[in-house]
Amino acid sequence: MRQLTPSSEAHIRPAGAITHAEIFQQPRLWPTTLNIVRQSAFVAEAFPGPVVVTGAGTSAYAAVAVAEAWRNAQGIPTTDLLLDPTPFYQKEGLLISLARSGDSPESVGVVEKVRRLFPAVKHLAITCNENGKLANAPGVNAIVLDPRTNDRSLAMTSSFSNLVLAGLALRHAGCLSSDLPAIADRAQSNLLEFDERAKAIASRPVSRIAILASRPLFGAAREASLKILEMTAGKCVAIPETFLGLRHGPMSFLRADTLVLCFLSTNPLFRRYEEDLVSELKAKGLGYIAGIGPEDWPRNLFNDFIPASAPGLPDFLRTPFEIMFPQLLAYRLSLQAGLNPDNPSPDGVITRVVKGVRIHEG
């Protein structure tokens, strides 16, 4: 019998097999991530000064999601902090850096610049790669997640949900610990159905997508948009917007066949505004509308409905658990476009670890 080498195995692996497995592994990894954070020596309450949560690309959207759950914290991309961190610190404070590999030039560049300008600022990194430059940077305390979260695919999937969960657990470990077993079980049992629904939606003609969320879930909306853009190599254009913001110009993006994917709130007041907007879109015939939300939402408002994985949590804690369906949708749209979701940019337009960034002194 012929022995399979890694290269020959890659040739027979179905397109997107790695990405699919990394999406599906998430519910099994969430308890491990929570335990790693709870066992770390980091004490969030020990830092009363300004808190900035940072990352680039997907990790920037993870930072936005984490900051929503941390009073007075700001989610600022490394791509902004690298230019000028001075608006965010006066003297003391905390910088929390989120990264899959920790090898992006901006990740370490920001840490070095903040350390030089504000020596009293403390540094925490949450990363999926114990061998990355960020995890081993001088002056940085690192929380390293399970190596399985260090996604091999170009697009971040399980690394995103676990980075967000780890960041949320810094302040909300107690609440998450009590709810996580049921959430993980629900998510695991729904994954096959989610995948089938994503496949059915992707089989429709989809060229433009609007992803709606109110502020506590807006990091998830931005990440969902990026996943679709990345995995389809820009063939599907996706924009994130808030429900209330859509009327102020972006509604002109919508057509009858536009996919409108809604992250639906568990907050009663937010829900009233969201229901008004969805009802308006339905009345105007704008979009194929899919909702991700609690089961008690009126189903007649939607062409498709995906049950929330964490309907009992406040919105600011739901991002890591509700992102799986958009990830599967991006995966299915990638296959529908004739691409390999594991490497949807074979010409190197984008890469797993960003390249081409020079760090300039200043």
N, C-alpha and C positions, 0 to 999 in steps of 0.2 A: 504494500500500500504506500502511495506517495505521501511523503511528509509535507505538511503545510508550513511554509515560512510566513512570517508576518506580512511580507509584501504580497504573497499569493493569497493569503487570507483576506487582505484588503480588497483584492480583485473580486472575490466571490461574496463579500459582505453586501447586503442590499443597501441601496442608496438611503442615507438617513438613519441607518441602524443605530449608530452611536447616539445621535440626537434623541431619537425615540426612547432609547434606554435611559438616557440622562433625564428626560422629562418624567418618565415613569418611576424612577427611583426616589423621587422627592419625598413622598410621604414617609418612606422608610428612614430617611436621613434626618427629618426634622427633630425627632426625639434626641438623636445623638448630638445635633447642634445645640439644642437647649441645654443638655447636660454639660457640654463643653463650656458654655458660657457660665453656667451656674458654678462650675468647679474652678473657674478662673479667679484670680486674686483681685480683679478689677472691681472697684466700688464706685458706681456712677455718682452717688450722692456726695462724693468727696470733692467734686469740682463745681464750685458755685459760680465761676466766671463764665464768659462766653463759650458756648459749645458750637463747634462747626463740624458737620459730618460731610465727608467729601469722597469723591470717586470720579472716574471718567466714563462716559458712555453709559452702559448698563449700570455700572457701579455708581454713577452720578444719580441715576433714577432710584437706585437702592438707597442712596443717601437721603434723597428727598422723602422717601417713605419712612425712613427711620426718624428723621427730624420732625415729622408730623406728630410722632408719639412722644416727643421729648420737649417739655415746656421751655420756651426761649431758645431752642436750638435752631440752627439754620443749615439747610442742605445746600452746599455750594460746590459746583464741579471743580475738580483739580485744574481743569482747563481755564477757569477764571481765577482761582487762587494763585496759580503760578504767575500770572501777570502782576497781581497786586493783592496781598493778603491784609494790607494795613487797614481797610475799612472794617475788618471783622474782629480785630483784637486791639486792646490798649496796652495790656501788660500780661496778666495771667489769663488762663483759659485752658481749653481742651480741644485738640484736633483728633477726630476719629476718622481714620482712613479705611475705606472699604475697597477690596480688590480681589479679583480671582487669582491672577498670577502674581501680582505685586511687582511685575517687571516693566510696566509701562513707564516711560521716562518721566511723565508728570507725577507719578505716585511718589517717587523718591525726591524728585525736584521740589515738590511742594513742602515736604517734610524738612528738607535742608534749608529752604528759604525761610520758613516759619521759625525754625530753630535759630537761624542767624538773626532775624529781626526781633523775635520775641522769645528769648531764652527761657522765660518762666512758663511758657505754654507746655502742657503735658501732651504726650502723643500716645494714642492707642491705634493699633492696626487690627482689623479683622480681615483675614485673608484665607484663601483655600490652598495656599502653596507655602509650605514650611521652608522651602529652599529659595523663595523669591527674595528680591532685593529689599522689598518693603519689610518683610518679616524679620530681616536681619539688619535693618538700618540702625545706626547708633541712636540711642535715646528713645527708641520706640518699644513700647510694650506690645506684644503681639498675642492675639488669640487666633490660633490656627485651627481651622475646621477640618473635619474628616476629609482625607485625600480624595474620596469619591466625589466631593463637591467641586473639585478642580476639573471642570468640564473639559473634555478633549475636543469637542466640536468648536467651530469658529464662534457660533453664537452662544452666549451665556444663558443657561436655563436653570439647572439645579443650583448652580453657583449663585444666581440672583436670589432665589427664594431663601436659600440658607444664609446668605449675607444679610438679607433684610431681617430674617428671624433672629439672627444673632444680635443685630443692632437693637431690635425691639426688646430682646430679653435683658439687655443691660438695665432697663428700667421697669420692665413688666413681666419678669420671670414668673412671679407667683400666679398671675392671671393666666399666662400662657400654659403653665404647667398643669393647671386643673382642666383646661379645655383641650390641650393638644392631643391626648389619646383619641378622643372622639373625632376631632377634626381629621387626624391622619387616617383613621379607619374609614371615615366618610369619603375622603378624597381618594383613597386607594380603591374603594369599591366602585367609585364613579368614573375612574379613568378610562375604562374601555368604552363606556357610553360617551364620554367627552370626545374621545378619539373618533368615534363613528359620526358624531354630530359635526365635528370639525371637518371631517372628510366630506360629508354631505354639503356643507356650506361652501367649502373650497371647490366643489364640482360645479357650482354656479359660475357664470361669468362675473369675476370680481376684478376690477381694475383700480378702484378707489375705496378707501375704508376710513370712516370716522370713528374714533374711539372716545367715548364720553365717560367722565367721572367727575364727581364733586371733589373738593380739595383733598380730603383725607385719603382718597384712593387715586389721586392724580399721578403719583409716581408710577402706579401700576399701568395707568393709561399711556403714559409716555413710554414705558418699557414695552408694552404690547405693540405700540406703533413702531418702535425700533426693531423688535423681533421680526415683524412682518416685512419691513423695509430690508433688513439684513438678509433674511432667509429667501426672499424672492429677488434679490439683487436689484431692488428698485423697480421691479415690474409691477408690483402693487404699491400704490402710493397711499400711505396711512397718515392721518393727522390726529393728534390728541386735542381735546377741547373739554371745557367744563360744560355742564348742562345749561347753565345760565349764560355762559359766554358764547354759545353757539349762535344765538340770535344776532349777535353784534358783528355780522359779516361772514363768519365761517360757514353759516348755513348755505351760502351760495356754492359751497363745495359739493353739496349733496345733489344726487340725481335719483331717479326712481330705482335704479339698480345698485346704488351705493350700499355697501354693507355698513350698518351703524351698530357698533358693538358697545353695549352699555354696562358699565360697572354700577350696579344699583345699590343704594345706601340702605343701611339698617336704621338710620336716624329718621324718626317720624317727620320732622320738619323738612329735612333734605328730600325725603321721598315725595313730598307734595310738589316741590318744584320740579323734580325729575319726572314725575308722572305728567305734569302739565306739558313739559317739553316733548316727551314721547307721544302724548296724545296729539299734539300739534303736528309732529312729523307724520303721524299716521293719517291725520285729516288732510294733509297736503300731499300725500302720496310720495313722501321723500324717504327712500331707503328701505332696504330689507333689514328689519330691526331685530337684533338678538340681544337678550338681556342675561346678565349673570347676577343673580340675586336671591333673596329669601323666597321661599315657596309661596308666600301669601301675596306676592305681587299679582295684579290682574293679568292673566295670560292673554287676554284678547288684544292687549296692546302690542304684542310681540309676534313676529314670524317664527321665532325660535327662542327657547328659554333654557338656560343652563342653571341648575340649582347651585347655590353658593356652597362652598365647602366649609365656610366659617360663619354661618348666619347668626350665631349667638354672640359674636365679638363686636366691639365698636369698630367702626370703619378704619380707624388708624392702626388697627392690629391685623387687618384682613389681607393686606397686599401679598404676603408670601403664599397664602393659601388659594387666592382667587386667580393667580396669574397662570395656572396650568392650562386652562382652556385656551387662552390667547396663544400660549406657546404651541399647543397642538394645532391650532388654526394656522399659525405661521409655518409650521412643519408641513401641514397638508397643502397649503398654498405653494410652498416651495416645490413639492413633488409635482403638483398640478402644472407648474411652470416649466417642468422638465429639468429641474435643478437637483443637486444633491444637498440636502439640508446640512450635512456634516461639513461641507465646504462649498457654500453657494457662490463663492467668489474665487473660482479657480485661477483667474488672471491676476489675483493679488491686489485688486482694487482696495479691499479691506483685508486685514489679517487678524489672527487670533490675539496677538499682542501687537499693539500699535507700533508702527515704525515711522521714521522720518522726522521725529521731533528732536530739535536741538534745544538744549537748555542754555539760555543767554543770561549772563550776569546782569544784575540791576536791582 
